[in-house]
Amino acid sequence: MRIMWFRVRVALRARCGDAGMSTSEYAMGTIAACAFAAVLYKVVTSDVVATALQSTIGKALDVPF
């Protein structure tokens, strides 16, 4: 019985292969995250979004109680 479980574990390890990311995959993920952050920063700091945020906050503050 022990030998059978040992063989099953060895077979499963062989099928899994490399479960983690390699250095190049980390580099591509980092570049993609930085690009997304740059685009998001440009959108959030644009005049259209700033105006929309100001009007939303202004409407929220002008609500009568």
C-alpha positions in Angstrom: 0.0 0.0 0.0 2.8 2.4 0.8 4.5 1.8 -2.5 1.3 2.5 -4.3 0.9 5.9 -2.6 4.5 6.7 -3.2 4.1 6.0 -7.0 0.9 8.2 -7.1 2.8 11.1 -5.4 5.7 10.8 -7.8 3.4 10.6 -10.8 1.5 13.7 -9.7 4.7 15.7 -9.1 5.9 14.7 -12.6 2.6 16.0 -14.1 2.6 19.3 -12.3 5.9 20.4 -13.7 7.0 23.9 -12.9 4.1 25.4 -10.9 5.6 28.9 -10.4 6.3 31.8 -12.8 9.7 32.2 -14.3 11.6 35.4 -14.2 10.5 36.5 -17.7 6.8 36.0 -16.6 7.4 38.2 -13.6 9.0 40.8 -15.8 6.1 40.8 -18.2 3.6 40.9 -15.4 5.4 43.9 -13.8 5.5 45.7 -17.2 1.8 45.1 -17.7 0.9 46.3 -14.2 3.0 49.5 -14.7 1.4 50.2 -18.1 -2.1 49.7 -16.6 -1.2 52.0 -13.7 0.0 54.7 -16.1 -3.2 54.5 -18.2 -5.3 54.6 -15.0 -3.4 57.6 -13.7 -3.9 59.5 -17.0 -7.6 58.8 -17.0 -8.1 59.8 -13.3 -6.1 63.0 -13.7 -7.9 64.0 -16.9 -10.0 67.2 -17.0 -13.2 65.2 -17.8 -12.9 62.9 -14.7 -11.8 65.8 -12.5 -14.9 67.8 -13.5 -17.2 64.9 -13.0 -15.7 64.2 -9.5 -16.0 67.9 -8.6 -19.7 68.0 -9.7 -20.5 64.8 -7.9 -18.9 66.0 -4.7 -20.6 69.4 -5.1 -24.0 67.9 -5.5 -23.4 65.7 -2.5 -22.4 68.7 -0.3 -25.4 70.8 -1.5 -28.0 68.3 -0.4 -30.4 70.0 2.1 -30.9 68.2 5.4 
